[in-house]
Amino acid sequence: MTSFRKTALAGGLLYLITFISSIPAAFLVAPVLNDPNYIASAGADQQVAFGLVLELVNALACFGCAVALFSVVRRVHEGLAIGYVTTRMFEAAVITTGVVSLLAVVSLRQQAAAVGGADTLVPVGRALAELRYWAMVIGPNMAAFNALMLGTALYRARLVPRAIPALGLIGAPILIAFVIGTILGVTGPGTVFQGIAVMPFFIWELVLGLWLTFKGFNESSPLAIEERARVAQAPASSFSTAATAAKAGAA
């Protein structure tokens, strides 16, 4: 397995990990989000905490995708590579902010259960839950911007079938419009527009993760050909350097 194939495998697995972790996490943390009086309730702290661990895994996987694929994207365009890493890091950071806000809710509920005064903390719990809501509106939807960077690089270099990055590139403006519309209050989660905006990205990232994991980068792409040539020349270059050093020593 070449380093080029290993890079594709690492990137693909990390993309799949974002799905494996984020989807169940959304259900596990639901008690905090659905119950405005969670701090004053019996709570489901262990369930919520496990969901938040999965969300942290998702955030780390987002960051890992950027690290894994940076070297390849940089060979296509350095600006796209930096943009991809930056937007992925921003996405991971905002998701982590949402995780911290719900951890604070859990801690406050446990303290209130021990010493009393839970009712006075209900507004604080609601505010922290709203912080998490907006973190999830803005953070994961950074996928629109990192899709523009990564999708453009993959499309240009023909590293995967062009239909895959094309889906992300077409869907990016729609998802950005959904986020802006949510901030302005003209749309939001649970609407038809959300389904239209999110579905292309769900498919783009899932198919990309599966393709990179099981197929890897296109071996006929210019970058793959260049990589094979570099690997083939490496032993010859090493032998030439060793021979030169031996002659110098003999002299």
ChimeraX attribute file (.defattr): number of C-alpha atoms within 10 A of each C-alpha:
attribute: neighborCount
match mode: 1-to-1
recipient: residues
	/A:1	5
	/A:2	9
	/A:3	11
	/A:4	18
	/A:5	19
	/A:6	16
	/A:7	21
	/A:8	25
	/A:9	23
	/A:10	19
	/A:11	27
	/A:12	26
	/A:13	20
	/A:14	23
	/A:15	25
	/A:16	20
	/A:17	19
	/A:18	23
	/A:19	17
	/A:20	14
	/A:21	20
	/A:22	21
	/A:23	14
	/A:24	14
	/A:25	23
	/A:26	15
	/A:27	12
	/A:28	20
	/A:29	22
	/A:30	14
	/A:31	15
	/A:32	23
	/A:33	18
	/A:34	10
	/A:35	15
	/A:36	16
	/A:37	19
	/A:38	23
	/A:39	28
	/A:40	21
	/A:41	15
	/A:42	11
	/A:43	18
	/A:44	15
	/A:45	20
	/A:46	12
	/A:47	15
	/A:48	22
	/A:49	18
	/A:50	15
	/A:51	23
	/A:52	24
	/A:53	15
	/A:54	23
	/A:55	25
	/A:56	23
	/A:57	20
	/A:58	27
	/A:59	26
	/A:60	20
	/A:61	23
	/A:62	27
	/A:63	21
	/A:64	21
	/A:65	24
	/A:66	25
	/A:67	18
	/A:68	19
	/A:69	21
	/A:70	21
	/A:71	14
	/A:72	20
	/A:73	24
	/A:74	15
	/A:75	13
	/A:76	16
	/A:77	15
	/A:78	15
	/A:79	11
	/A:80	21
	/A:81	23
	/A:82	16
	/A:83	18
	/A:84	28
	/A:85	24
	/A:86	16
	/A:87	22
	/A:88	27
	/A:89	23
	/A:90	20
	/A:91	24
	/A:92	24
	/A:93	19
	/A:94	21
	/A:95	25
	/A:96	22
	/A:97	17
	/A:98	24
	/A:99	24
	/A:100	17
	/A:101	19
	/A:102	23
	/A:103	17
	/A:104	16
	/A:105	23
	/A:106	22
	/A:107	13
	/A:108	19
	/A:109	25
	/A:110	18
	/A:111	14
	/A:112	17
	/A:113	16
	/A:114	10
	/A:115	8
	/A:116	13
	/A:117	14
	/A:118	20
	/A:119	13
	/A:120	12
	/A:121	18
	/A:122	20
	/A:123	13
	/A:124	15
	/A:125	27
	/A:126	19
	/A:127	14
	/A:128	20
	/A:129	23
	/A:130	16
	/A:131	18
	/A:132	23
	/A:133	16
	/A:134	16
	/A:135	21
	/A:136	19
	/A:137	20
	/A:138	20
	/A:139	24
	/A:140	19
	/A:141	20
	/A:142	22
	/A:143	25
	/A:144	25
	/A:145	22
	/A:146	26
	/A:147	26
	/A:148	21
	/A:149	24
	/A:150	24
	/A:151	28
	/A:152	21
	/A:153	23
	/A:154	21
	/A:155	17
	/A:156	15
	/A:157	21
	/A:158	19
	/A:159	22
	/A:160	21
	/A:161	14
	/A:162	15
	/A:163	11
	/A:164	19
	/A:165	27
	/A:166	18
	/A:167	17
	/A:168	28
	/A:169	24
	/A:170	16
	/A:171	21
	/A:172	25
	/A:173	15
	/A:174	19
	/A:175	26
	/A:176	18
	/A:177	16
	/A:178	24
	/A:179	22
	/A:180	16
	/A:181	14
	/A:182	17
	/A:183	14
	/A:184	10
	/A:185	9
	/A:186	9
	/A:187	17
	/A:188	17
	/A:189	13
	/A:190	8
	/A:191	9
	/A:192	10
	/A:193	16
	/A:194	18
	/A:195	13
	/A:196	14
	/A:197	21
	/A:198	18
	/A:199	12
	/A:200	19
	/A:201	23
	/A:202	13
	/A:203	14
	/A:204	20
	/A:205	22
	/A:206	17
	/A:207	17
	/A:208	23
	/A:209	25
	/A:210	17
	/A:211	19
	/A:212	24
	/A:213	22
	/A:214	13
	/A:215	16
	/A:216	22
	/A:217	24
	/A:218	18
	/A:219	17
	/A:220	11
	/A:221	15
	/A:222	12
	/A:223	19
	/A:224	19
	/A:225	12
	/A:226	12
	/A:227	16
	/A:228	15
	/A:229	11
	/A:230	11
	/A:231	12
	/A:232	11
	/A:233	11
	/A:234	12
	/A:235	11
	/A:236	11
	/A:237	11
	/A:238	11
	/A:239	11
	/A:240	12
	/A:241	11
	/A:242	12
	/A:243	12
	/A:244	12
	/A:245	12
	/A:246	11
	/A:247	9
	/A:248	9
	/A:249	8
	/A:250	7
	/A:251	6
